[in-house]
Amino acid sequence: MKTLMWRKQWAPAILALGVLLIAGLWAIINYAASEKERDLRAWETLLGVVAESRAQSLNQWIDTQYGVVRELADNASLRFYLSQLVAAPDAENIDSQAAQFGYLRNLLETTAEKNGFSLASQKTKVQANIASASDSGIVIVDAAGKTIVATSGFHTDAVLKATLLRAIESGKPALQDLYENHGGEVVLGFAVPVFSVQSNDAGQKPIAAIAGVKRARDELFPLLLRKGTLTSADETLLVRQEGDSIAFLSPLADGTAPLRKQVSLAAVNQVEVEALTKPGGFFINLDYAGREVLTVSRSFRQTPWVLVQKIDAVEALKESRDHQRFLIISLTFAILVIAAGLIAAWWHGASVKERSVSEVLRSKSRELADQSALLMSVMDGTPDLIFTVEQERLKFCNKAFGSLVNEAPQALRGKTLSSIVGPSVAHRIDSLVQESLRTSQPVSRMLDLDIGDTASHNYFSAVPIPTNEGPGQVLCLARDMTVEQDAQKKRQALMNQLVGVLTCIVDSHDPFCTEHSMRTALVAGAIARELGLDDSAAETLDMAAKLANVGKIFVPRELLTKREVLSPEEQKIMQSHVQHSVAVLKAIEFEGPVIDVIAQKSEHLDGSGYPAGLKESELLLESRILAVANAFVAMVSARAYRAGVPLEQTLDKLLNESGSKYDRHVVAALFHVAENRPEWIKWSAPSADAS
């Protein structure tokens, strides 16, 4: 009998609980799956934007190269001379037409240098008496494939010659796809047919073809790395089909060189295979390195390439997966809690009378009141301002806010912000409140609050509180950062004083270089402004310029004031002041790379400087500016034993050494600045401080 009654009482409850758990788990799984799909669609859009941008850059670059070669092919003078040369192919006549060959060669050299097809445009330094082979160049061949003229150092190989003959045969431009030339360099070419200047017949065969060839690593591959990087794990590749395989055309993230890796088209679970066979799609699979990646692909209109834009799935979806895991755990726990609560409520309702239920409710009310009191104590105990705003009216504030306006918090509720803190401050706060409501995201900003007689610099945050009705409330928090800001100003003032003291010590130790550091800082700052450096970089440069010669206090004074030519040993001692400067200053914590700039101030672009012999790509922009400013001040400033070099002569010398020792852009900026600084001319005249 008891068993029968138990079944009647508990069976429906257990069944309902089971249905609830199953439905809840199903809802959780579907919700997590929808969140994952939403994140994947977001990544598909983001990767697509980056891929489209880079594919567009590549298409524009290809169009530009074809445009350069096509402009040459359409040149009337070139077509006229080629017509004459092709019409008289024998060696005797060709030798007699040296003027035509000279014109064609000069035209090709000028075009190549201007558009990056020449050895000179690659900035390759060679000795003048050594013939140089160039991987880039422009060449013209006749219908038999014989080279008529080419740019200096460029030689046509069999692969390029076949492409040129194909262009002549078809009468249409032809692309010489990426390949490895005889020197092991990956290059590509753009071939365009050349027609006789007398030809007006659309069906006439070309008389020659012209091709421009470039190294892929100079311009093409860098386009894959330009703006729009998503994370440290994303990668952009170029691939193409070669028979039954996929060839990787661009350098890979694992260090594999271009054209050195291939994957079979039959490979399963290979994302590059999907990207090549289905361009324009979005894929999740394993890449060449065995990593799971998110990938989109884009094809090109003029080449057989496919651009593959991918990102490591683990890194990209980490937050999404953590979020899904959190949702599943928290919602499952919530369902279990709800189920447990239902069981407890049912059990309690079945076994306890209404009085017991009422007592439980009263207990819960007391607990809620205690928690509310605790929360209020926490908010009233903080010096930060905490308040909520709804439709420009104050709904709640803590004690700190009430103390700021000299009113009780309860008396402020319901009032407008402008009536409490004034229209100006209320407008600034309301702008952040409206921005947080508009974006449904927290908004944080530094904000000056002038309330009553108190002015403070605050870190202000506006956090929207979502509700089902209307625009909802916004929680506002303001932390006074005035003390921290004043402390920062004092630290900066102390640093400036320390720099001034060190500068005076250096000037007193080296009387021939009095005011050198301050003048160098002045010139360097002017160049930095001309080049548009940001405030942080400019401050770093100013600090480095003033402290660059601190190491001279370790150089003997008699060596600094010596008027004769220094011996090699003395030059080494003099140059050691750079290492001394770095050693003295490395214990000081600067906000920018001040130490690195000082260490590189005497380096040159060609590696001829000291102490480390660094070259162009290794030098900071700030150190290049400091090098030019330091050399300028050293030459133009008067000394006790000589007058300063005239300003124009100094600028001419720097210009002559730009590109080898000094950065051309920095020297050009100095030219612009010096035109508007007539007071610098006075530095060349001997003065009392240079004695």
N, C-alpha and C positions, 0 to 999 in steps of 0.2 A: 504493500500500500504506500509506504513512504517513497519507495523507488518510483512508483507511478506519479506521485505528486511532484517529486523532484524533476521528473522528465517534463511534466506539464509546465513547471515554473521556469526551468532553466533552458530547455531545448530551444524555445523561440529566441531567447536572449543570445545563446551561443550561435545560433544560425545567423541572427542579425549582425553579431560581432564579426563572424567569419566573412559575411558579404561586405561589411564595412572595410575590413582589412584588405580584402582582395581588390575592391574598388579603389581604395586609397593607394595601394601599391601600383595598380595599373595607371592611375592618374599621375603618380610621381614619376614613373618610368617615361610616360608620354611627355610630361612637362620637361624632364631632363633632355629627352631626345629633341624636342622642339627648340630648347635653348641651344643645344649643340648645332642644330641645323641653322639657326639664326646666326650663330658665330661663324659657321662655315661660309654662309652667304656674304657676311661682312668681309671676311678675308678674301673671298672671290672678287668682290668689288674692289677692295684695296689693291690686291695684286694686279687686277686688270688695269687699274689706273696707272700703276707704275709700268706695267708691260706696254700699254699703249703709248705712254710718254717716251719710253726708250725705243720702241719700234718706229715712232714718228721721227725721232732724232736720227735713227739709222737711215730711214727712207730719204730724209732731207739731205743727209750727208752724201748718199749715193747719187741723188739728183744733182747735187753740187759738182761732184766729180765728173759726171757725164756732161754737165753744162760746160765745164772748163775744156774738156776734150772736144766737144761738139763745136764750141766757139772757134777752136783752132781749125777744125776740119772745114768750117764755113768761111774761113778767112780768105778773101779774094786773092791777096798777094801769094799766100801759101799755095792755093790751088793753081795759080798761074805759073809759079816757078816749078811746081811738081809736074805740071803738064809739059813744060819745056824739058825737064830732066828725064821724064819717062819717054818723051818723044825722041830723045838723043841719048840712048843708054850706053853707047860705046865710051871707053875710058878717055879717049882723046877729047871728045866733046864735053864730057863731064868735068875734066880738069880745066877746060877753058871757061867753064861757068862757075868759077870759084865764088863770084859775088852772090849767085843764087844760093849756093851751099852756105855761105856765111850768113846770109839773111835768115835762112831757115833755122840754122843752128842758134843764132841769137834770139830768134822768136821763141824757139823751144826752151832755151835756157831761162829767158825772162819769165815766160809763163810758168815754168817748173818752179823757179825760186819763189814766185809770187803765191803760188797755190799749193806748195808743199810737195812737189814731185821731184825735188832736186836734193843733192847731197848737202848743199848749203842750207836748205830749209830744214834739214834734220839736225842742224847745229853740231855736225860731226867735225872735230878738229883734226886736221891732217897736216903733214909737212908739205910745204909748197913744191918740193922737188920730187915728191912721190906720187905716182898715179893712183888715184883712189877709185875703187869699185863702189858703185851705189846700187842699193836694192830698190830705190825709187827713181823714177825718171820718165821721160817721154820719148817715144820712138816712132819713126815713120818707115813703113816698108812698102815695096811695090807689090804688084799682083803676083810676082813670083816668090814673094817672101823675103826678098833681099832688102837689107837695111839700107835706107837712103840717108837718113840722118838721125842722130839721137843725142840726148843730153850727155854731159860729161860723165864718164865713169859708168854709164848704164849699158848693159849688154842684153840682147834679146836671147832667151832660151827657147827650146823647142815647144814648150807648153804655150808660151805667149805667142810665138809665131803661128801656131795652129789657130789660136783665137783670132789673130789678125787676118789670117787667110779666110776664116769663116765669115768675118765681117765683110771682106771683099766679095766673097762668093754670094752672100745673101743680100748685100747692099744695105744692111741694117746694123745698128750698134750691137755689140756683143760683149758680154761680161766674162772676164777671165776670173772664175771663182777662186776662192782662197786656196793656195797651194804653197808648198815649201820649195823655194828656189834652190839653185846650186849652192848657195852660201848657207843654207839651213834657216833662212828667214821666211816667215809666213807673209806672203804678199797677195794682192789682188789687183786686177787691171780692168780698164774701161776702154774698149776699142770702138772706133767710129770710122766708117768708110769715108774716103775723100774722092769726090767726083771732079772731072775735068772742068776748068773754068768756062769752057765753051759749051758745056753740056746743058741743054735745056730739055733733053729727052728723058722722061721718067724711067724708061726701060734701059738706059745705058748703064754699063758696068762701071764700078769704081776703078780708078787708076791706082789707088793706093789705100792704105789704112793707117790711122794714127792711134796710138794707145798711150794712156797714162797709167803708171804703176806706182802703188804706194805700199809701204809696210803697214800691216794691220795693227801692229802695236803702237804706232804713232798716233793714229786718229780714230780708227774703228773701235778697237777694244776699249779705249778709255770711255767711249760713249756708253758702254755697258755699266760703268761704275759711276756715272754722273748722278746728280741730285735725286732725291726720292728714296734713299735707303730706308728700309723699314726697321730692321733690327740687325744685330751682328751676324745673324744666321741666314739672311736671305742671300740669294745668288742669281745672277742673270747669265744665261748661256746662249750660244748660237749653235744649232745643230743642222745637219742636212743628211739626206739619204744617199748612201753610196752602195749600190747593189742591194744586198740583203742585210746591210748593216747601217747603223747610225754613226756618223762621224761627229765628234765634238770639235767645233771650229775655234772656240775661244778658250782662253786659259781657265783651268778649273780651280776651285777653292782648295783642293788638296795639293796644289802645286804642279799638276800635270800640264805640260805645255800644249799649245794649240795643235790640233790635228794628230795628237799622239794617243788618243783613246777612241775606241769604237765599241759599240754594243750591238749585238745581233737583234734584228727586227723580230725574231721569234722569241726573244726573252720575255718571260712572264713576270708580272708584277713590277714592270720597269716603267717608271713615270715618263722617261724621255721617249719611249716607244709610243705611249699614248699621246704625248704632246705633239710628236711629229705626224702621227697618222690622223689626229683629230685636232688640227690647229683651231684656236679660238675657244677651246673647252677648258674646264676646270677639273683637276684630278687630284686624288689622294692615293699615293703609292710610294714605293721605294725608289730612291734615285741611284745614281751610279755608285755612290759610296755606301749603299745599304741603309740609308736613313729614310724614315718616313717623312715625306714632305707634302706641302700643299703647293699646287702648281697650276699656272695658266700658261697658255702658249698663243703666239701671234705669228702669222705668216707675213711675207713681204711680196710686194707687187712685181719687183724687178729681179729678185734673186730666189734660188731654191732653198733659202734658209728658213728656219723656224726659230723664233725667239722663245726661250723657256725662262719664265720668271717663277722662282720657287722660294719657299721658306721652310725651315725646319718645323715639322708639325708639333714636336714636343714643346718647343719654345713658344710657337704661335698659339697653341691651344692650351698652354699650361693654366692660364687664368680661367679659361672656359672649363677645363676638366676639374680644376679645384672647385670652381663654382658649382658644377654639376654634382660633384661628390658631396659638397656641403649641402646642396639642396636635397639630395637623396637621403643623407644622414639625418638632417634636421627635420625634413618633412616626415620621414619614417618614424623618427622619434616622436614628432608631434602626433602622428596617427596613433602610435602606441600609447602616448600619454592620454590622448582623447579616449581611446578604447578603455584604458585603465580607469579614466575618470567616469566613463559611462557605466562600467561595471560597478565601481564604488558607489556612484550615485544611485544606480538601480538597487544595489544591495542595501544601501543606507535607507533609501526610500521604502524598501520593503520591510525593513526590520526596526526602523526608528520612527517615532511619531513626529507630528508637526512641530512640537516644542523643540525636539532635538535638532530638526532642520533649521529652525529659527536661530538656535544658539550657534550653529555652525556659521550661518550667514553673518551674525553679529561678530563672531570671532574674525571672519574674513574682512569685515569692515574695519575692525580695529587694526588688523595687520596692514591693510591698505593705508589706513591713516598714519600708522607708524612709518611705513615706507615713504609716504608723501612728506612726513615731517623730516625724515632723514635726508631725502633728496633736497628739501628746502634748506636744511642746515648746511648741506654741502655747497649749494649755490650761494647762500648768504655768507658763507665763510671764505669765499674766494674774492680777491681784489679785482678780478676781471668783471667787465660789464656783461650781464646776461639779460636779454629781454626778447620778447616775441612781438611781432608786428603783424597786423592784419588790416589791409585797406587803409594804410597810413595811421592807424591807431594802435596805441600800446595796449597789449593784452596782458602782459606779465613782465615784471622786472625784478631783479634781485636787490639786495640791500645796498650793494656797491653803486648801482645805478641811481637809487634813491638818494644816497649820500651825495652823489655828484651834483644833483640838482636841488639838494636841500629840501627834499620832500619824502614822505613815507611812501613806500612802494604801493600800498593799497590805494593811496590817493591819486596815483598816476594812471591807474588802469582805466582805459576807455578814452583817455585824452589823445589828441593828435601829437605827432612827434614835433611839429613846428611850434606848438604851444609850449612844449617842454624844453627843447634844446635850441630853439630858434630856427628860422626858415633856412639859413645857409647850411647848417649842419644837417638838418632834416632832409634837405635836397640831396646831399651827398650820400646819406644813408639810404634814402629811398631809391637812388639810382642802382645801388648794389642789390637791394631787395627786389626790385623789378627785374634785374638781370637774372637773379636766381630763380624767380618764378617763370621767366620766359624760357630759360634753358632747362629747368627742373634739375639743376645741378648746384652743388655748393659753389659759392663765389668768395674768394679771399683776396684782399688787397690792403696795402698800407694806406691809412686814412688819417688826416689831421682833424681832430675834434676840438673845437674852441667852444666850450660850454661854460657860461658865466665868466669867472675870472681864471678858469683853468684851461690851459692849452696843452694838448698832448698829441704824440705821434703813436698811432695804434695800428696793430695788426687786426684787421676787421674781417669777420667771416659771416656770410649770410647763407643759412642752410634751409631750403624749403621743407615744410612739413606737409606731406601729401594728405589730402582729405577728399571725401566723396562729394563735398559741396563747395562750389565757388573756387576762388583762387587759392584758398588755404592760408595758413599762417607761415611766417618765416622766423626761424630762430636766429638771433643775432648775438655774436660774441665779439668782444673787443678787448684786446690785451694791450696795456700801455707799454710801449717800447721806447719811451723817451729816455729813460736811464741808460738802456743799452746803446741807444744812438749817441748820447753824450759821451759814453765811455769809448765808443768807436772813434769819435772825433778827437778825444784826448789822445788815444793811441796813435792816430794819424799825425797829430801835432807833434807828439814826442818823436815819431819816426822822422818827420821833416826836420826837427831840431838836430837829431842825431846825424842826418845827412849833411846838414849845414856845418856841424862841427867837424865831421870827417873831411868835407870839402876844404875848409879853412886849413886843416892840418896839412893836406896835400899841397895846397897853394903855398904855404909857408915853407914846406920842404923843397919845393921845386919853383924857385922864384921866376924862372923863365916861362913858366906856364900859369902865371897868376890869371885867375878868372877863366882858365881854359874849360874847367868842368861846367861852370855856369853858362858859358857861351855855347858849349856843346849841347847842353840840355835845351837851351833856347832854340838853336838851329834844328835839333832833332824834333822838338815839339812842333815847330812850324812845318816841317816835312810831314810829320804824322797827321797833322790837320789837313794838309793838302791832299794826302792819300786817303783821307777818310777813315782813319783807324778809330775804333771805339774807345770810350773813356778808359776802360780797363787796360787796353794795350798801350794807350798814351801814357797812363800813369806808370806802367811798368817801364816804358822807354825813358821817361823823365828820371825815374829813380836810378836806372842803370847808367844814364849819362852822367849823373852827378857823382856816382860812386865808382865809375869805371877805372879811375886812376888811383884808388886807395892803395893799391899794391906798390905804388912808387915810393912810399915811405920806407920800404925795405930795400930800395936801390940806393947805393951811396950817393950822397949829395954832390960830391965832386964829379961823379959820372953824369948826373943830370945837368950840371952846369958846364960840362966840357964843351969847348967850341970847336975842337978838331974832330976829324972823322973818327968814328968809333971803330975799334978793332973787332974782329969776329967774336972774340970772347966777351968784349964789352957789349956788343949787340945782344948776345945771349942773355947777359945779366939784365940789360934794359928790357928785353922782351919778357923776362920772367915776372915782370910786375903784374901780368895778367893772372898767372897762377897764384901769386900772392894775394891779389884782390879776391879771387874766388875762395881761397883758404880763409881769409879774414871774414868774409861776409856769409859763408855757408852756414854759420851757426844762427844767423838771423832768419826768422820765418817771414818771407815776403809773400804778398798776395798773388803776385804774378811770377813769371819765369825770369826774374831779375838776374839771378846768378848765371843762367844760360846765356842771356843777352850779353852780359859782361864777358863771359868766357869766349864768345864768338866775335867780339868787337874788332879784333885784328885779323879775322879770317877773310879770305878773298874767294870770289866765285870760282876761280880756276884752281883753287887748292894751294896757291902760293903763299897764303898767310900763315899765321901762327896763333896759338901753340899746337893745334891738332891737325892743321892742314885740311880742314873741312872744305867741301865743295858746295856748289849752288843748292842742290836739293836738300842738303843737310843744314842749311842756315835759316834761322828764323828771320821773318821780315823785320822785326824790331832790331836785330843785330845788323842787318844790312843798312838800315837807316842810321844806326849809331856809327857804323864804319864810315859812311859818307860824311856825316856831321863832324865826326872827330877829325877826318882828313881835311875837311874844309876849314875848320877853325885853326888847326895846326898850321896850315899854309897861309891863311889870310891874316892871322894875328901877328903883330910886331913882336920882336924879341929885343933884348938889350944889345945883341950883337948883329942884328939885321932888321930891316924894315919888313913889314908883311908883304906877301905876294899880292899884287893887285887883284881885285875881285874878279874881273873878267878873265884874267890869265888863270886864276885858280879854277874857275868854272870850266874853262877850256881843257885844263889838264884832267879834271875829273871826268869830263865827257870823253876824252880820248881813252881813258882807262875803264870806261863803263863797258860792261859785257865781259871783261876779263877779270878786273878786280872788283868793280862796283856794279850794283844793280842799275840797269838803264832807267827803270821807272822811278827809282829813288832820286837819281841824278836829275832827271827831267823835272821832278817835283821841286828839287832845290833850285833849279833855274827859275821856275815860276815864282817861288817864294822870294828869291834874292832880288827880283825886279822891283818888289815893293818894300824892300828893306834898305833904304839908302844909308841908315845909320851903321850898317855892317861895314861900309867902306872905311869908316873911321878906325876900325880895328887894325888896318894895315899901317897906320901912322904910329911911330914910336911914342910911348907915353911913360909917365913916371912909374906906373905899376909894373912895367916890363923891365925895369932896371934891375 
